[in-house]
Amino acid sequence: ENEVREELYTEISCPKDDSELSLLIEEYFNIGEIVEYRCEGCGYNGLAEKKSSLQDIRSTKFLTVILRRTELHRGRPFVNTNNVTALQNIKIRDVENIEARFEPISVVEHQGVLRNDGTSSGHYTADVKNQALNQWYRTSDNAVPSAINPSSVTKRGYIFLYKNIDI
């Protein structure tokens, strides 16, 4: 049985250090996982495929991914600081098996502190790609954006924005 949920973003766990985010996102949307399933209606027990899919990729202009970087360790919150690269395009199929490519256009990083009670404070910066110039820029509050090399795009991203380049 398929469950339809409307979400403005997709939240996934932070991958291992020095990972390429595109692989994790493609796996999340295209492969899924086999899980134990119990039908509440008929009592059937078995295995089922659990997968998140886009309903209509042709109407999906942007994809927002949030990495779950706050984790609990021995009952205390901590920030997962694994380096994650997000410069590769991703290919995603929808429920009709129609595929589209998404290009990374922004990576938002949060720099700050996480208190024992789970609250945080700090500052956000963003690395944003000018698609017309194929150039990345770093932005922060009222500062003038400065050009950066793709290798300098933050690897401590928290929010990632992708644009559908096939529509």
CYANA upper distance limits for C-alpha pairs under 8 A (distance plus 0.5 A):
  8 LEU  CA     64 THR  CA      7.79
  9 TYR  CA     63 LEU  CA      7.34
  9 TYR  CA     64 THR  CA      5.33
  9 TYR  CA     65 VAL  CA      6.24
  9 TYR  CA     66 ILE  CA      7.58
 10 THR  CA     63 LEU  CA      8.43
 10 THR  CA     64 THR  CA      6.76
 10 THR  CA     65 VAL  CA      5.35
 10 THR  CA     66 ILE  CA      6.66
 11 GLU  CA     65 VAL  CA      6.27
 11 GLU  CA     66 ILE  CA      5.17
 11 GLU  CA     67 LEU  CA      6.35
 11 GLU  CA     68 ARG  CA      7.03
 12 ILE  CA     65 VAL  CA      7.86
 12 ILE  CA     66 ILE  CA      6.91
 12 ILE  CA     67 LEU  CA      5.76
 12 ILE  CA     68 ARG  CA      6.31
 13 SER  CA     67 LEU  CA      6.14
 13 SER  CA     68 ARG  CA      5.24
 13 SER  CA     69 ARG  CA      7.53
 14 CYS  CA     67 LEU  CA      5.78
 14 CYS  CA     68 ARG  CA      6.00
 14 CYS  CA     69 ARG  CA      6.20
 14 CYS  CA     80 ASN  CA      7.74
 14 CYS  CA     82 ASN  CA      7.94
 15 PRO  CA     19 SER  CA      6.85
 15 PRO  CA     21 LEU  CA      8.19
 15 PRO  CA     24 LEU  CA      8.09
 15 PRO  CA     82 ASN  CA      7.89
 15 PRO  CA     84 VAL  CA      7.88
 16 LYS  CA     82 ASN  CA      6.85
 16 LYS  CA     83 ASN  CA      8.44
 16 LYS  CA     84 VAL  CA      8.48
 17 ASP  CA     82 ASN  CA      4.87
 17 ASP  CA     83 ASN  CA      5.60
 17 ASP  CA     84 VAL  CA      7.05
 18 ASP  CA     82 ASN  CA      7.29
 18 ASP  CA     83 ASN  CA      5.43
 18 ASP  CA     84 VAL  CA      5.89
 18 ASP  CA     85 THR  CA      7.46
 19 SER  CA     83 ASN  CA      7.38
 19 SER  CA     84 VAL  CA      5.52
 19 SER  CA     85 THR  CA      6.72
 20 GLU  CA     24 LEU  CA      7.77
 20 GLU  CA     84 VAL  CA      6.38
 20 GLU  CA     85 THR  CA      5.37
 20 GLU  CA     86 ALA  CA      6.65
 20 GLU  CA     88 GLN  CA      8.38
 21 LEU  CA     25 ILE  CA      6.76
 21 LEU  CA     84 VAL  CA      6.72
 21 LEU  CA     85 THR  CA      6.43
 21 LEU  CA     86 ALA  CA      5.80
 22 SER  CA     26 GLU  CA      6.57
 22 SER  CA     86 ALA  CA      6.99
 22 SER  CA     87 LEU  CA      8.46
 22 SER  CA     88 GLN  CA      6.54
 22 SER  CA     89 ASN  CA      7.22
 22 SER  CA     90 ILE  CA      5.91
 23 LEU  CA     27 GLU  CA      6.63
 23 LEU  CA     90 ILE  CA      8.20
 24 LEU  CA     28 TYR  CA      6.58
 25 ILE  CA     29 PHE  CA      6.79
 25 ILE  CA     90 ILE  CA      7.93
 26 GLU  CA     30 ASN  CA      6.07
 26 GLU  CA     31 ILE  CA      7.99
 26 GLU  CA     90 ILE  CA      6.90
 26 GLU  CA     91 LYS  CA      6.87
 26 GLU  CA     92 ILE  CA      6.58
 27 GLU  CA     31 ILE  CA      5.49
 27 GLU  CA     32 GLY  CA      6.97
 28 TYR  CA     32 GLY  CA      6.20
 28 TYR  CA     51 LYS  CA      7.44
 28 TYR  CA     52 SER  CA      7.07
 29 PHE  CA     51 LYS  CA      6.96
 29 PHE  CA     52 SER  CA      5.70
 29 PHE  CA     53 SER  CA      5.86
 29 PHE  CA     54 LEU  CA      8.18
 29 PHE  CA     92 ILE  CA      6.86
 29 PHE  CA     93 ARG  CA      7.72
 30 ASN  CA     51 LYS  CA      7.92
 30 ASN  CA     52 SER  CA      8.29
 30 ASN  CA     53 SER  CA      7.80
 30 ASN  CA     92 ILE  CA      6.77
 30 ASN  CA     93 ARG  CA      6.72
 31 ILE  CA     51 LYS  CA      7.28
 32 GLY  CA     49 GLU  CA      7.07
 32 GLY  CA     50 LYS  CA      5.99
 32 GLY  CA     51 LYS  CA      4.62
 32 GLY  CA     52 SER  CA      7.45
 33 GLU  CA     49 GLU  CA      6.12
 33 GLU  CA     50 LYS  CA      5.84
 33 GLU  CA     51 LYS  CA      6.99
 34 ILE  CA     47 LEU  CA      6.93
 34 ILE  CA     48 ALA  CA      6.05
 34 ILE  CA     49 GLU  CA      5.07
 34 ILE  CA     50 LYS  CA      6.60
 35 VAL  CA     47 LEU  CA      6.09
 35 VAL  CA     48 ALA  CA      6.00
 35 VAL  CA     49 GLU  CA      6.76
 35 VAL  CA     50 LYS  CA      7.06
 36 GLU  CA     45 ASN  CA      7.92
 36 GLU  CA     46 GLY  CA      6.29
 36 GLU  CA     47 LEU  CA      5.07
 36 GLU  CA     48 ALA  CA      6.78
 37 TYR  CA     44 TYR  CA      8.44
 37 TYR  CA     45 ASN  CA      6.21
 37 TYR  CA     46 GLY  CA      5.73
 37 TYR  CA     47 LEU  CA      5.80
 37 TYR  CA     48 ALA  CA      6.36
 38 ARG  CA     43 GLY  CA      6.72
 38 ARG  CA     44 TYR  CA      6.04
 38 ARG  CA     45 ASN  CA      4.98
 38 ARG  CA     46 GLY  CA      7.00
 39 CYS  CA     43 GLY  CA      5.56
 39 CYS  CA     44 TYR  CA      5.66
 39 CYS  CA     45 ASN  CA      7.13
 40 GLU  CA     44 TYR  CA      8.22
 53 SER  CA     93 ARG  CA      7.83
 53 SER  CA     94 ASP  CA      5.98
 53 SER  CA     95 VAL  CA      6.43
 54 LEU  CA     93 ARG  CA      7.83
 54 LEU  CA     94 ASP  CA      5.17
 54 LEU  CA     95 VAL  CA      6.78
 55 GLN  CA     94 ASP  CA      6.21
 55 GLN  CA     95 VAL  CA      6.14
 55 GLN  CA     96 GLU  CA      8.35
 56 ASP  CA     60 THR  CA      7.12
 56 ASP  CA     94 ASP  CA      6.42
 56 ASP  CA     95 VAL  CA      7.69
 56 ASP  CA     96 GLU  CA      8.19
 57 ILE  CA     93 ARG  CA      7.68
 57 ILE  CA     94 ASP  CA      6.12
 57 ILE  CA     98 ILE  CA      7.43
 57 ILE  CA     99 GLU  CA      7.65
 57 ILE  CA    100 ALA  CA      7.20
 58 ARG  CA    100 ALA  CA      8.29
 58 ARG  CA    167 ILE  CA      6.84
 60 THR  CA    164 ASN  CA      7.47
 61 LYS  CA    163 LYS  CA      6.47
 61 LYS  CA    164 ASN  CA      5.60
 61 LYS  CA    167 ILE  CA      7.96
 62 PHE  CA    102 PHE  CA      8.34
 62 PHE  CA    161 LEU  CA      7.45
 62 PHE  CA    162 TYR  CA      6.06
 62 PHE  CA    163 LYS  CA      5.06
 62 PHE  CA    164 ASN  CA      6.29
 63 LEU  CA    102 PHE  CA      8.27
 63 LEU  CA    161 LEU  CA      6.37
 63 LEU  CA    162 TYR  CA      5.53
 63 LEU  CA    163 LYS  CA      6.94
 63 LEU  CA    164 ASN  CA      8.18
 64 THR  CA    159 ILE  CA      7.57
 64 THR  CA    160 PHE  CA      6.22
 64 THR  CA    161 LEU  CA      5.20
 64 THR  CA    162 TYR  CA      6.88
 65 VAL  CA    159 ILE  CA      6.33
 65 VAL  CA    160 PHE  CA      5.61
 65 VAL  CA    161 LEU  CA      7.02
 66 ILE  CA    158 TYR  CA      6.26
 66 ILE  CA    159 ILE  CA      5.07
 66 ILE  CA    160 PHE  CA      6.84
 67 LEU  CA    157 GLY  CA      8.16
 67 LEU  CA    158 TYR  CA      5.74
 67 LEU  CA    159 ILE  CA      6.97
 68 ARG  CA    158 TYR  CA      8.04
 69 ARG  CA     79 VAL  CA      5.96
 69 ARG  CA     80 ASN  CA      5.37
 69 ARG  CA     81 THR  CA      7.77
 69 ARG  CA    158 TYR  CA      7.57
 70 THR  CA     77 PRO  CA      6.96
 70 THR  CA     78 PHE  CA      6.16
 70 THR  CA     79 VAL  CA      5.12
 70 THR  CA     80 ASN  CA      6.63
 71 GLU  CA     77 PRO  CA      6.00
 71 GLU  CA     78 PHE  CA      6.01
 71 GLU  CA     79 VAL  CA      6.80
 71 GLU  CA     80 ASN  CA      7.38
 72 LEU  CA     76 ARG  CA      5.71
 72 LEU  CA     77 PRO  CA      4.90
 72 LEU  CA     78 PHE  CA      6.64
 73 HIS  CA     77 PRO  CA      6.74
 73 HIS  CA     78 PHE  CA      7.40
 76 ARG  CA    116 ASN  CA      6.75
 77 PRO  CA    114 LEU  CA      7.95
 77 PRO  CA    115 ARG  CA      8.24
 77 PRO  CA    116 ASN  CA      6.81
 77 PRO  CA    117 ASP  CA      8.29
 77 PRO  CA    118 GLY  CA      6.57
 78 PHE  CA    114 LEU  CA      7.35
 79 VAL  CA    114 LEU  CA      7.77
 81 THR  CA    156 ARG  CA      6.91
 82 ASN  CA    155 LYS  CA      8.44
 82 ASN  CA    156 ARG  CA      7.40
 83 ASN  CA    155 LYS  CA      5.29
 83 ASN  CA    156 ARG  CA      6.08
 84 VAL  CA    155 LYS  CA      5.27
 84 VAL  CA    156 ARG  CA      6.81
 84 VAL  CA    157 GLY  CA      7.69
 85 THR  CA    154 THR  CA      8.29
 85 THR  CA    155 LYS  CA      5.84
 86 ALA  CA    104 PRO  CA      7.39
 86 ALA  CA    107 VAL  CA      8.36
 86 ALA  CA    155 LYS  CA      7.99
 86 ALA  CA    160 PHE  CA      8.40
 87 LEU  CA    103 GLU  CA      8.50
 87 LEU  CA    104 PRO  CA      6.58
 87 LEU  CA    150 PRO  CA      8.09
 88 GLN  CA    103 GLU  CA      7.58
 88 GLN  CA    104 PRO  CA      7.45
 89 ASN  CA    101 ARG  CA      6.96
 89 ASN  CA    102 PHE  CA      5.97
 89 ASN  CA    103 GLU  CA      5.10
 89 ASN  CA    104 PRO  CA      6.85
 90 ILE  CA    101 ARG  CA      6.02
 90 ILE  CA    102 PHE  CA      5.70
 90 ILE  CA    103 GLU  CA      7.18
 91 LYS  CA     99 GLU  CA      7.05
 91 LYS  CA    100 ALA  CA      6.13
 91 LYS  CA    101 ARG  CA      5.02
 91 LYS  CA    102 PHE  CA      6.90
 92 ILE  CA     99 GLU  CA      5.94
 92 ILE  CA    100 ALA  CA      6.17
 92 ILE  CA    101 ARG  CA      7.06
 92 ILE  CA    102 PHE  CA      8.35
 93 ARG  CA     97 ASN  CA      5.55
 93 ARG  CA     98 ILE  CA      5.65
 93 ARG  CA     99 GLU  CA      4.69
 93 ARG  CA    100 ALA  CA      7.09
 94 ASP  CA     98 ILE  CA      6.00
 94 ASP  CA     99 GLU  CA      7.10
100 ALA  CA    164 ASN  CA      7.31
100 ALA  CA    165 ILE  CA      7.95
100 ALA  CA    166 ASP  CA      6.19
101 ARG  CA    164 ASN  CA      6.35
101 ARG  CA    165 ILE  CA      6.35
101 ARG  CA    166 ASP  CA      6.54
102 PHE  CA    162 TYR  CA      6.02
102 PHE  CA    163 LYS  CA      5.57
102 PHE  CA    164 ASN  CA      4.82
102 PHE  CA    165 ILE  CA      6.18
102 PHE  CA    166 ASP  CA      8.23
103 GLU  CA    162 TYR  CA      5.63
103 GLU  CA    163 LYS  CA      5.70
103 GLU  CA    164 ASN  CA      6.98
103 GLU  CA    165 ILE  CA      7.05
104 PRO  CA    129 LYS  CA      8.29
104 PRO  CA    160 PHE  CA      7.76
104 PRO  CA    161 LEU  CA      6.49
104 PRO  CA    162 TYR  CA      4.81
104 PRO  CA    163 LYS  CA      6.96
105 ILE  CA    128 VAL  CA      6.20
105 ILE  CA    129 LYS  CA      5.37
105 ILE  CA    130 ASN  CA      8.11
105 ILE  CA    131 GLN  CA      8.12
105 ILE  CA    160 PHE  CA      8.37
105 ILE  CA    161 LEU  CA      6.30
105 ILE  CA    162 TYR  CA      6.04
105 ILE  CA    163 LYS  CA      7.13
106 SER  CA    126 ALA  CA      7.21
106 SER  CA    127 ASP  CA      6.06
106 SER  CA    128 VAL  CA      4.85
106 SER  CA    129 LYS  CA      6.67
106 SER  CA    160 PHE  CA      6.30
106 SER  CA    161 LEU  CA      5.58
106 SER  CA    162 TYR  CA      7.63
107 VAL  CA    126 ALA  CA      6.09
107 VAL  CA    127 ASP  CA      5.69
107 VAL  CA    128 VAL  CA      7.07
107 VAL  CA    153 VAL  CA      8.18
107 VAL  CA    154 THR  CA      7.65
107 VAL  CA    157 GLY  CA      6.14
107 VAL  CA    158 TYR  CA      7.76
107 VAL  CA    159 ILE  CA      6.37
107 VAL  CA    160 PHE  CA      5.22
107 VAL  CA    161 LEU  CA      7.06
108 VAL  CA    124 TYR  CA      7.29
108 VAL  CA    125 THR  CA      6.30
108 VAL  CA    126 ALA  CA      4.82
108 VAL  CA    127 ASP  CA      6.94
108 VAL  CA    157 GLY  CA      5.89
108 VAL  CA    158 TYR  CA      6.24
108 VAL  CA    159 ILE  CA      5.51
108 VAL  CA    160 PHE  CA      6.92
109 GLU  CA    124 TYR  CA      6.12
109 GLU  CA    125 THR  CA      5.92
109 GLU  CA    126 ALA  CA      6.66
109 GLU  CA    154 THR  CA      7.70
109 GLU  CA    156 ARG  CA      6.58
109 GLU  CA    157 GLY  CA      5.04
109 GLU  CA    158 TYR  CA      5.79
109 GLU  CA    159 ILE  CA      7.48
110 HIS  CA    122 GLY  CA      7.30
110 HIS  CA    123 HIS  CA      6.22
110 HIS  CA    124 TYR  CA      5.04
110 HIS  CA    125 THR  CA      7.12
110 HIS  CA    157 GLY  CA      7.97
110 HIS  CA    158 TYR  CA      7.26
111 GLN  CA    122 GLY  CA      6.00
111 GLN  CA    123 HIS  CA      5.85
111 GLN  CA    124 TYR  CA      6.82
112 GLY  CA    120 SER  CA      7.59
112 GLY  CA    121 SER  CA      6.11
112 GLY  CA    122 GLY  CA      4.34
112 GLY  CA    123 HIS  CA      6.71
113 VAL  CA    120 SER  CA      6.02
113 VAL  CA    121 SER  CA      6.17
113 VAL  CA    122 GLY  CA      6.81
114 LEU  CA    118 GLY  CA      6.74
114 LEU  CA    119 THR  CA      6.46
114 LEU  CA    120 SER  CA      4.95
114 LEU  CA    121 SER  CA      7.45
115 ARG  CA    119 THR  CA      5.95
115 ARG  CA    120 SER  CA      6.42
124 TYR  CA    140 SER  CA      7.62
125 THR  CA    138 ARG  CA      7.80
125 THR  CA    139 THR  CA      6.40
125 THR  CA    140 SER  CA      5.39
125 THR  CA    141 ASP  CA      8.09
126 ALA  CA    138 ARG  CA      6.30
126 ALA  CA    139 THR  CA      5.78
126 ALA  CA    140 SER  CA      7.14
127 ASP  CA    136 TRP  CA      7.03
127 ASP  CA    137 TYR  CA      5.96
127 ASP  CA    138 ARG  CA      4.89
127 ASP  CA    139 THR  CA      6.71
127 ASP  CA    153 VAL  CA      6.67
127 ASP  CA    154 THR  CA      7.62
128 VAL  CA    136 TRP  CA      6.03
128 VAL  CA    137 TYR  CA      5.76
128 VAL  CA    138 ARG  CA      6.88
128 VAL  CA    139 THR  CA      7.98
129 LYS  CA    134 ASN  CA      7.17
129 LYS  CA    135 GLN  CA      6.10
129 LYS  CA    136 TRP  CA      4.74
129 LYS  CA    137 TYR  CA      6.71
130 ASN  CA    134 ASN  CA      6.11
130 ASN  CA    135 GLN  CA      5.78
130 ASN  CA    136 TRP  CA      6.63
130 ASN  CA    137 TYR  CA      8.01
131 GLN  CA    135 GLN  CA      7.34
135 GLN  CA    147 ALA  CA      7.50
135 GLN  CA    148 ILE  CA      8.07
135 GLN  CA    149 ASN  CA      8.21
135 GLN  CA    150 PRO  CA      8.37
136 TRP  CA    147 ALA  CA      6.39
136 TRP  CA    148 ILE  CA      6.07
136 TRP  CA    149 ASN  CA      7.08
136 TRP  CA    150 PRO  CA      6.86
136 TRP  CA    153 VAL  CA      8.03
137 TYR  CA    145 PRO  CA      6.30
137 TYR  CA    146 SER  CA      5.73
137 TYR  CA    147 ALA  CA      4.83
137 TYR  CA    148 ILE  CA      5.91
138 ARG  CA    145 PRO  CA      5.92
138 ARG  CA    146 SER  CA      5.90
138 ARG  CA    147 ALA  CA      6.99
138 ARG  CA    148 ILE  CA      7.15
138 ARG  CA    153 VAL  CA      8.47
139 THR  CA    143 ALA  CA      7.17
139 THR  CA    144 VAL  CA      7.42
139 THR  CA    145 PRO  CA      5.16
139 THR  CA    146 SER  CA      7.41
140 SER  CA    144 VAL  CA      8.35
140 SER  CA    145 PRO  CA      7.82
148 ILE  CA    152 SER  CA      6.60
148 ILE  CA    153 VAL  CA      7.72
149 ASN  CA    153 VAL  CA      7.57
